């Protein structure tokens, strides 16, 4: 019996993958989900897991030999999410690698995006590359499958396209609708995902997986319209900018702009399989476009794109900072605590005592926040401090601040997770939350100054 972990198991690809993996009696599946789920299948266990928590992932991964990573986060993961989806993705994948190292995970299979050979990649596609880099630079064997548009029921990209057709009798088509793509059937993606799990000869490589037909998005719109017997009159207007295009796509489909915007910005690139990453079993990818559409349009459209809905108001705030050469996360954390009092002059002070760090206003009795460093879970490349008190903090369950190195020491991430403020929510959002962003931006400039100063010294 082999134990397989699936991150992103609750998504449309994850569900289809689980169904196929369970057909093999040698497979035991652990599915990760943000919410609590139950299973009646004896070889399927659901575990509630926050991918932003290294502790959660490490506990869920215990005993697993192999893992699928199907995660790509573009929806909010807290009541207030400060930061970009690509920084969120980077921290989650970094957590996954760190947990894999703890448990000596043998193999990660990552489903990413088709990458065109252009210089101006959208952040949606650059994020996929950063996740690839995180996995491939680790000690864990990694196989990467890259796909463009996946044709399957409830897939976000395909659902957006279907809703546009159903809701618009006349469609003004911007330039990106003439871009060539190579959509692939969900069933073929699942076949490839299982193939690389079982065939060691094709592991540890990158493969593009595209379907048998190359088509423009306009052509795809017409094909879908024909399938659902709803034709839209298409009017091409190349002068429509992507910024306006993404707005009306979100407005018409009802899908949150945080999900739509990154996807639309990527549509200017051709998503075609390249010969340098040719998948070695082309017979796995032969489901016709018409058949794939038929399999995808049999169910009612799903309207739930809410993402994580917290029980209480919580905050996640992540900033990517440059890491000066020769420094580590431990140095950055200490530098932050030493820099903060000078930034606020005499207003805010920082007191370091043992493993505790206290921010106070004028007098040590007026404690704003109290942080306690976790000795057992901190390391030179990751510093973890739990928020344990102060009048700006409500009672915390897992509220924490961390500094961690990512992408082979290119950057350090400063991140607050699951913080619950004591201020009324409206006041917090327009005071403390904004001040935090301002402070972290200034600290980022301070680190850049270190980088510039070091370069001058070397010259």
C-alpha positions in Angstrom: 0.0 0.0 0.0 1.4 3.4 -0.9 0.1 6.6 0.8 -0.4 9.6 -1.5 -1.1 13.1 -0.4 -3.1 15.5 -2.6 -2.9 19.2 -2.0 -5.8 20.9 -3.7 -7.9 17.7 -3.4 -11.2 19.6 -3.0 -10.9 21.3 -6.5 -12.4 19.9 -9.7 -9.1 18.3 -10.7 -8.5 16.9 -7.2 -11.9 15.2 -7.1 -11.4 13.6 -10.5 -7.9 12.5 -9.6 -9.1 10.9 -6.3 -11.8 8.9 -8.1 -9.2 7.4 -10.5 -6.5 6.8 -7.9 -9.0 4.8 -5.7 -9.6 2.4 -8.5 -6.1 1.0 -7.7 -6.3 -1.0 -4.4 -2.7 -0.3 -3.7 -3.4 3.5 -3.2 -4.3 5.1 0.1 -5.2 8.8 -0.4 -4.9 11.7 2.0 -6.8 14.7 0.7 -6.1 18.2 2.1 -9.0 20.7 2.5 -9.3 24.1 4.1 -12.6 22.9 5.7 -13.5 19.8 7.6 -14.6 16.9 5.3 -15.5 13.3 5.9 -15.2 10.2 3.8 -16.9 6.8 3.8 -14.2 5.2 1.6 -11.7 3.1 3.7 -8.7 4.3 1.6 -9.6 8.0 1.6 -8.9 10.3 4.5 -9.6 14.0 4.5 -7.5 16.2 6.7 -8.3 19.8 7.5 -5.2 21.8 6.6 -4.2 25.4 6.2 -1.4 25.4 3.5 0.0 28.6 5.0 0.8 26.6 8.2 3.9 24.5 8.0 2.8 22.7 11.1 -0.6 21.7 9.5 1.1 20.4 6.4 3.8 18.5 8.2 1.2 16.8 10.4 -1.0 15.9 7.4 2.0 14.6 5.4 3.2 12.1 8.0 3.6 8.7 6.4 3.0 9.8 2.8 5.5 8.7 0.1 4.3 10.8 -2.8 2.3 14.0 -3.2 0.3 15.8 -5.9 0.3 19.6 -5.7 -2.7 21.1 -7.5 -2.9 24.4 -5.7 -3.1 27.8 -7.3 -4.5 30.5 -4.9 -6.1 33.6 -6.3 -9.1 34.0 -4.0 -8.8 35.6 -0.5 -7.7 33.3 2.3 -8.7 35.6 5.2 -11.2 38.4 6.0 -8.5 40.8 5.0 -5.7 39.6 2.7 -2.9 42.0 2.1 -0.5 41.0 -0.6 -0.5 39.3 -4.0 -1.7 35.9 -5.0 1.8 35.0 -6.3 3.3 35.7 -2.9 0.6 33.6 -1.3 1.4 30.8 -3.8 5.1 31.1 -3.0 4.7 30.7 0.7 2.3 27.7 0.4 4.7 25.9 -2.0 7.7 26.7 0.2 5.7 25.2 3.2 5.0 22.1 1.2 8.7 21.6 0.4 9.7 22.2 4.0 7.2 19.6 5.2 8.4 17.2 2.5 11.9 17.5 3.8 10.8 16.8 7.3 9.1 13.5 6.3 11.5 12.6 3.5 8.8 12.8 0.8 10.0 10.9 -2.3 8.2 12.6 -5.2 6.1 15.7 -5.9 3.9 15.9 -9.0 3.0 19.5 -9.7 0.3 20.6 -12.2 1.3 24.0 -13.4 0.5 26.2 -16.4 1.7 26.2 -20.0 4.6 28.7 -20.2 5.1 30.7 -23.5 8.6 31.8 -24.4 8.2 35.6 -24.0 9.8 38.2 -21.8 6.6 39.9 -20.5 5.0 37.0 -18.7 1.9 37.8 -16.7 2.2 37.4 -12.9 -0.2 34.5 -13.2 2.3 32.5 -15.3 5.4 33.8 -13.4 3.8 32.5 -10.3 3.6 29.1 -11.8 7.3 29.3 -12.6 8.2 30.3 -9.1 6.3 27.4 -7.7 8.1 25.1 -10.1 11.4 26.6 -9.1 10.6 26.1 -5.4 9.9 22.4 -6.0 12.7 21.7 -8.5 15.4 23.4 -6.3 14.4 21.2 -3.3 15.9 17.8 -2.4 12.6 16.1 -3.4 12.2 14.6 -6.8 9.7 16.7 -8.8 7.7 16.1 -12.0 6.0 19.1 -13.6 3.0 18.9 -15.9 2.1 22.1 -17.6 -1.4 22.6 -19.0 -3.3 25.5 -20.6 -7.1 25.6 -20.5 -8.4 22.4 -18.9 -11.8 21.5 -20.2 -13.8 20.0 -17.3 -17.0 20.6 -15.3 -16.5 23.4 -12.7 -13.0 24.4 -13.9 -12.7 28.2 -13.2 -11.5 29.2 -16.7 -13.9 27.0 -18.5 -16.9 28.1 -16.3 -16.0 31.8 -17.1 -16.1 31.1 -20.8 -19.4 29.2 -20.5 -21.1 32.0 -18.6 -20.0 34.6 -21.1 -21.6 32.6 -23.9 -24.8 32.0 -22.0 -25.2 35.6 -20.8 -24.2 37.6 -23.9 -26.1 37.5 -27.2 -23.6 39.9 -28.7 -19.9 39.6 -27.6 -17.4 42.4 -28.3 -14.1 40.4 -28.7 -10.8 42.1 -27.8 -7.5 41.1 -29.4 -6.8 38.3 -26.9 -9.7 36.2 -28.2 -7.6 35.6 -31.4 -4.8 34.0 -29.3 -4.1 30.4 -30.1 -4.5 27.8 -27.3 -4.4 24.1 -26.9 -7.1 23.1 -24.5 -6.9 19.6 -22.9 -9.6 17.4 -21.6 -9.8 16.9 -17.8 -9.8 13.1 -18.3 -6.5 13.3 -20.2 -5.0 15.5 -17.5 -5.9 12.8 -15.0 -4.4 10.1 -17.2 -1.1 12.0 -17.4 -1.1 12.7 -13.6 -1.5 9.0 -12.9 1.0 8.0 -15.6 3.9 10.0 -14.0 3.0 8.5 -10.6 3.5 5.0 -11.8 6.2 5.3 -14.5 9.6 6.1 -12.9 11.2 6.5 -16.4 9.4 9.7 -17.1 9.7 11.3 -13.6 11.8 14.3 -12.6 11.1 16.2 -15.9 8.8 18.9 -17.2 6.1 18.1 -19.7 3.6 20.2 -21.7 0.2 18.5 -21.9 -2.1 19.9 -24.6 -5.0 18.4 -26.4 -5.1 17.3 -30.1 -6.6 20.6 -31.4 -5.1 24.1 -31.5 -7.8 26.8 -31.6 -8.3 30.5 -30.9 -10.5 31.6 -28.0 -13.0 32.9 -30.5 -13.1 29.5 -32.1 -13.6 27.9 -28.7 -16.4 30.3 -27.9 -18.2 29.3 -31.2 -17.7 25.6 -30.4 -19.1 25.9 -26.9 -22.0 28.0 -28.2 -22.8 25.3 -30.7 -22.7 22.6 -28.0 -25.2 24.5 -25.7 -27.3 25.7 -28.7 -26.6 29.3 -27.9 -24.8 31.3 -30.5 -23.3 34.7 -29.7 -22.7 37.3 -32.4 -18.9 38.0 -32.2 -17.6 41.5 -33.0 -13.9 41.9 -33.0 -12.6 45.2 -31.6 -8.8 45.0 -31.1 -8.5 48.4 -29.4 -10.1 47.1 -26.1 -7.4 47.1 -23.5 -6.9 44.1 -21.2 -7.7 46.2 -18.2 -11.2 46.9 -19.5 -11.6 43.4 -20.9 -11.0 41.8 -17.5 -13.5 44.2 -15.9 -16.4 43.3 -18.1 -15.5 39.5 -17.9 -15.9 39.7 -14.1 -19.0 41.9 -14.3 -20.8 39.6 -16.8 -19.8 36.2 -15.2 -20.2 37.2 -11.6 -16.8 35.7 -10.8 -14.7 37.7 -8.4 -12.2 40.0 -10.1 -9.3 38.6 -8.0 -9.8 35.4 -9.9 -10.7 36.8 -13.3 -8.0 39.5 -13.6 -4.9 37.3 -13.4 -6.4 34.8 -15.8 -7.4 37.4 -18.4 -4.0 39.0 -18.3 -2.5 35.7 -19.3 -4.7 35.2 -22.3 -2.5 37.5 -24.5 0.1 34.7 -24.7 -0.2 31.6 -26.8 -0.6 28.5 -24.7 0.9 25.8 -26.9 2.8 22.6 -26.1 6.5 23.0 -27.1 8.6 20.2 -28.6 11.3 20.7 -25.9 8.9 19.5 -23.2 7.0 16.9 -25.3 4.9 14.5 -23.3 6.3 11.0 -24.1 2.8 9.3 -24.3 0.8 11.4 -26.8 -1.9 8.7 -26.9 -2.9 9.8 -23.4 -3.9 13.2 -24.8 -6.2 12.3 -27.6 -9.7 13.2 -26.3 -11.2 15.4 -29.0 -12.3 18.9 -28.1 -15.9 18.1 -28.9 -15.9 15.1 -26.6 -14.2 17.1 -23.9 -16.9 19.8 -24.2 -19.6 17.2 -24.1 -18.3 15.7 -20.9 -18.0 19.2 -19.3 -21.4 20.6 -20.2 -23.6 17.9 -18.6 -23.8 19.5 -15.2 -25.4 22.7 -14.0 -23.1 25.6 -13.7 -21.7 26.3 -10.2 -21.8 29.8 -8.8 -19.8 29.4 -5.6 -16.5 31.3 -5.9 -16.4 32.7 -2.4 -13.2 31.0 -1.3 -12.3 30.9 2.4 -15.0 32.2 4.7 -13.6 32.7 8.2 -15.6 32.2 11.3 -14.0 35.3 12.9 -12.4 38.4 11.3 -8.8 37.5 10.6 -5.9 39.1 8.7 -3.2 37.7 6.4 -0.5 40.1 5.3 2.4 39.1 3.2 5.2 41.2 1.7 8.1 40.1 -0.4 11.4 41.8 0.6 14.8 41.7 -1.0 17.3 39.7 1.0 20.8 41.3 1.3 23.6 39.0 0.2 25.1 36.9 3.0 22.1 37.6 5.3 19.4 35.2 6.5 15.9 35.4 7.9 17.2 35.5 11.4 19.2 38.6 10.6 16.2 40.2 8.9 14.0 39.6 11.9 16.5 41.2 14.3 17.1 44.1 11.9 13.4 44.7 11.7 13.1 45.0 15.5 16.1 47.2 15.7 15.0 49.4 12.8 11.4 49.9 13.9 12.0 52.3 16.9 14.2 54.6 14.7 11.5 54.6 12.1 8.9 55.8 14.6 11.4 58.0 16.4 10.3 58.3 20.1 6.7 57.2 19.5 7.0 53.4 19.4 9.7 51.4 21.3 10.7 47.8 21.0 11.9 45.8 24.0 13.8 42.5 23.3 14.0 40.2 26.4 14.8 36.5 25.9 12.5 35.1 23.3 9.9 37.9 23.7 9.6 41.1 21.7 7.3 43.8 23.0 6.1 46.8 21.1 5.0 49.6 23.4 3.9 53.2 23.1 6.0 55.7 25.1 6.0 53.6 28.3 6.7 49.9 28.7 3.3 49.6 30.4 1.5 50.6 27.3 2.1 47.3 25.4 0.9 47.4 21.8 1.9 43.9 20.7 3.8 41.1 22.4 5.5 38.5 20.2 7.1 35.3 21.4 9.7 33.4 19.3 9.1 29.7 18.8 12.5 28.3 19.5 11.7 24.7 18.5 10.1 25.9 15.1 12.5 28.7 14.2 15.7 28.3 12.2 18.2 30.6 10.6 16.2 30.6 7.4 12.8 30.9 9.1 11.9 32.9 12.2 8.4 32.3 13.7 7.0 34.5 16.4 3.5 34.0 17.9 1.4 37.0 18.8 0.7 36.5 22.5 -0.6 39.8 23.8 -0.9 43.6 23.7 -3.9 45.8 23.5 -3.9 45.8 19.7 -4.4 42.1 19.7 -7.5 40.1 20.5 -7.3 36.7 21.9 -5.2 34.7 19.4 -5.4 31.0 18.5 -2.6 30.9 15.9 -1.8 34.5 15.1 1.9 34.8 14.1 4.6 36.8 12.4 7.2 35.1 10.3 10.3 35.9 8.3 11.3 33.2 5.8 13.8 32.8 3.0 12.4 31.8 -0.4 13.7 31.0 -4.0 17.2 30.1 -3.0 17.7 33.2 -0.8 16.5 35.7 -3.5 13.9 37.1 -1.2 12.6 37.0 2.4 8.9 37.0 3.1 7.5 38.9 6.0 4.1 37.5 6.8 1.4 37.8 9.3 -1.1 34.9 9.5 -4.4 34.4 11.3 -4.1 37.7 13.2 -7.2 38.8 15.0 -7.1 42.5 15.9 -8.8 44.0 19.0 -9.8 47.2 17.3 -13.3 47.3 15.8 -13.0 45.9 12.2 -13.9 49.1 10.4 -11.4 51.1 12.5 -8.7 48.5 12.1 -9.0 48.3 8.3 -8.5 52.1 7.9 -5.8 52.6 10.6 -3.7 49.7 11.9 -3.9 47.7 8.6 -2.8 50.6 6.5 0.0 51.6 8.9 1.3 48.0 8.8 1.6 48.2 4.9 3.3 51.5 5.1 5.8 50.3 7.7 6.6 47.1 5.8 7.1 49.1 2.6 9.5 51.4 4.4 11.4 48.4 5.8 11.6 46.9 2.3 13.3 50.2 1.2 15.6 49.9 4.2 16.7 46.4 3.1 17.3 47.7 -0.5 19.5 50.4 1.0 21.6 47.6 2.6 21.9 45.9 -0.8 23.0 49.1 -2.5 25.5 49.9 0.3 27.1 46.5 0.0 27.5 46.8 -3.7 29.2 50.1 -3.3 31.6 48.6 -0.7 32.5 45.8 -3.1 33.2 48.2 -5.9 
